[in-house]
Every structure is written in structure tokens, then in C-alpha cells.
């Protein structure tokens, strides 16, 4: 599941992207 999630990160526009890990899972913070 984690690999599937990070694959979607590659589809995001270039820029500063932070991934914040929460109790519900990784959350992308722009």
C-alpha cells in the first residue's frame, strides 16, 4: 500500500513536498 501511495507522489507537480505521518497514514503537506 505504501508503494502505491508513493507512486502518486511522482504524479504531483514539482515543488517542495512534505509527507507528514499521522495515525491515519501519510499526509502530503504542500
C-alpha atoms as one frame of an Amber mdcrd trajectory, in Angstrom:
protein
   0.000   0.000   0.000   2.872   2.349   0.803   4.420   1.784  -2.613   1.116
   2.596  -4.295   0.925   5.805  -2.259   4.418   6.976  -3.183   3.718   6.268
  -6.849   1.079   9.002  -6.700   3.704  11.411  -5.365   5.577  11.100  -8.671
   2.494  12.404 -10.450   2.391  15.617  -8.396   3.880  18.840  -9.807   7.485
  19.641  -8.927   7.857  21.622  -5.746   8.541  21.380  -2.033   6.521  18.419
  -0.817   6.446  17.223   2.767   4.908  13.944   3.874   3.596  14.086   7.414
   2.965  10.711   9.029  -0.206  10.645  11.105  -2.225   7.973  12.882  -4.322
   7.704   9.725  -1.275   7.312   7.494   0.946   9.576   5.404  -0.465  13.002
   4.576   1.039  15.237   1.867   1.587  18.771   3.145   2.028  21.425   0.457
